[in-house]
Every structure is written in C-alpha cells, then in structure tokens.
Amino acid sequence: MKSNTFIVILIFLIFFVISFLSNILGPIIPDIVSGFDLSIGLAGFLPFAFFVAYGVASIPSGILVEKYREKKVLLWAFMMAFGGALLFALVPTFTVALVSLFIIGIGMAMLQVVINPLLRVAGGEANFAFNSVMAQLFFGGASFLSPMLYSYLVLNVHAGTAPNAFISTLNQIVPADLKWVSLYWVFAVVAFLMVVVVRFVKFPEVELKEDEKIDTENAFKDLLKNRYVFLFFIGIFCYVGTEQGIANWTSKFLQTYHNIDPATEGASVISYFWGLLTIGCVLGLVLLKIFDSRRVLILFTVGAIVSVLVGLFGPVQAALYAFPLSGFCASVMWSIIVSLALNSVPYHHGTFSGILCSGIAGGAVVPLIIGGLAELVGLRLAMLFLMITLGYILSIGLWAKPLVTNATVKSWKELFA
C-alpha cells in the first residue's frame, strides 16, 4: 500500500500524546502526597489505578478494533482520556483521582492496541521498522517534555502576575493550594483536540495480519499449555513494574532523603530518565545488529541494577546521575523481551501479544508494592524490591531459548550498508 504521510505523522502525534498523559505521575506524586495529605502507601494506588487499566483493557480493546475498526476505537479512547482528565480537573480529590486515572488508563490501552497495525498500513510494511523507531522517539520525547511542563506550571500558576493569558486562565480555575492540577486541564484540552482531529480524518482500511489478531478461544488454550508464555508474561510484568517503580518513586525518594525540590530538580531527574531511555533505544538498535539480544539484555540489566543501587545508597550528586542512567539501561529491555517471547513461541502471535500487553499491569502492582513496603521499612529499602524485578529480567538472558535468534552483522561495513 502507498504510504500516507499525514496519517503516519498523526500516529506519531498519538504516540506523543499517550506518553504525555501516561508518564507524568512520577514527578507529581510528591505534590499529590502533600496536597491530599496521603501516606506513601496510599500514594502507591495512583499508578496502580492507571496501569491496572492496561491489564483489564488490552485484550478487550483488540476485540473492539476487529469489530468496530480503528477510527471508532481511537475516538472512544480519546473521549475517555478527555472525560477522565476533565473529571479530575473539576473535582480534585484523591478518590476522584483514582477513578480518573483508571478511565485515562483504559483510553491509553485502547490507543496502544490500535496504533501499531495502523502504522504498518499507513506507512507501508517496508517502512514499518523505521517508523516504529520514530514512534518510540516521539513517545520518549513526550516523556522528556511533560515533567518540564509540570515545572513550568507549578512555578507560574498563582505565582503573582501571570506572564501570559494561558497562565491567567489557569489562575482562575485551579485551586491555589493544588497548582499541579493545572496539568489535568492541559490534558483535557489535548485529549479534546485529538477527538476533533480524529473525527475529521479518513483512515486507511487496516486488514489485520494473523499475528495481529486476537483469538480468545482456541489460541488461549494452546498458549496456556506453553510455559514460555507465562515466563515471558512475567518478564513484561517485571519490566514495566521496574520502569514505573523508578519513574514514580524517584522524585519522592530524592525529596525524602536529599531534600530535592520535586517541582524543579526532581522533575528534571525524571525528565532525563525518560530522555536517556529514549536515546538508549537508538543505541540498542545498533547493538542488536552486532550482538545476540540475550547478551545485550544481560549487559544492560546489570547496568540498571548498579545504577539503581548507586541512586539509592550513594550521595546526592551520584543519585542525580544514577537514576536517569537507569533509564538508559532499561531502554532495550521491552523490545528484547517481546522479540525473545515471540521468537520462542511459533504460533498465535496476535493473542500472545495481547497477553504480553496485559503484563503492562506490572506498572500498577510494583509501585503499589513499593509504596506499601515504604510504610514498613522506609522508601529507600522499599525500592530494593526493584532488585527482584531486575533479577528476573536478568534471568531471561540466561534461560531464553528462542527458535530464531536476532540477525547480526559480520563486519562494520555490513552494519552501515
């Protein structure tokens, strides 16, 4: 099919919006804790409410796409994101925050299911690998920028004379003691604009390939007989749990143990965590052309373990560099675990992918566990739970036996050919 540049750019924008709405929780958790006078344990329910939606909605979303097609599901997804963000912006309480985050999470899960097959068709199969990398760069770029927007809003909303009409408007609708709620007004506007854009765009017809379809009957029965399905599901669960465990608790950790302002330097650390995770994806692509993916996974996981330990037990300056570096080390984990999983099971890849995506619920459970443990032993020791999830990811590099290994080059000339 001929490439549709406009649709490809729109899909990149959707990736940007997904990340923009999904990865802001980490920087704002310290403000939510103080704003609602929460314990750390209760704060752990915030990422839980968001990411558990992925576990609930991923497979049903695949079924909806097959029945109602991409455009309707995209519209429903953005309407849910708009409704969830607006609800919390209007009624900023802890209970409403949980409901709001769950609604937004369902919307984001629906988007994730739609956009990869749509990108394959809109951009052409020959360009799919390149476009997928570009999409991840947009995703990472939004994760890098959203903490900066948070800092800007917190420093300017209700801070004296408004520097522009945007801040002046927010001053009138945002509570003075909950300045970070202004983010959710921005989210509501962004989601609404995406509803308008999607409503008037004509999307190409997407014919799902066999490995993109979800079969909830025979395929599940076959897959559940294969132990690798369960093992790799845990791998995705541990990866997303690790990623969100670091992203959601680092700012609070730095505030608690090093008196770092979460609205400025804390947000900056999380911003660079996502930025380095994005840059690492590009380096990972090169390394995977040279080395066996299992070796790359082991190397980067060891680096992540060291980085997290230095961040937790090192001095403040070391922590400010180590936590972002852990993002760089985590950058290759998702793609390698997914590729090893799909290359280890020779059938029902569409349904298997749906099961793997359900493992995103690890982003709900691991931060919640860390929050609960922090009530008992303190946040520093609680974050050592990440050694368990990283240890499991490390083990994948040792026991994985894919039916097909990643293709590697034999010379530098071949690498850049």
KAGIZI-V569674 format. One record per run of one state. SS is the DSSP state (@ for helix, = for strand, . for the rest). FROM is the first residue (numbers start at 1). TO is the last residue. If there is no record, write none. Layout:
BEGIN
ss = [SS,SS]
from = [FROM,FROM]
to = [TO,TO]
END
This chain:
BEGIN
ss = [.,@,.,@,.,@,.,@,.,@,.,@,.,@,.,@,.,@,.,@,.,@,.,@,.,@,.,@,.,@,.,@,.,@,.,@,.]
from = [1,5,23,25,36,40,69,70,91,94,124,125,157,165,174,179,200,210,213,218,224,227,259,262,291,293,314,316,331,333,343,349,378,379,400,412,416]
to = [4,22,24,35,39,68,69,90,93,123,124,156,164,173,178,199,209,212,217,223,226,258,261,290,292,313,315,330,332,342,348,377,378,399,411,415,417]
END
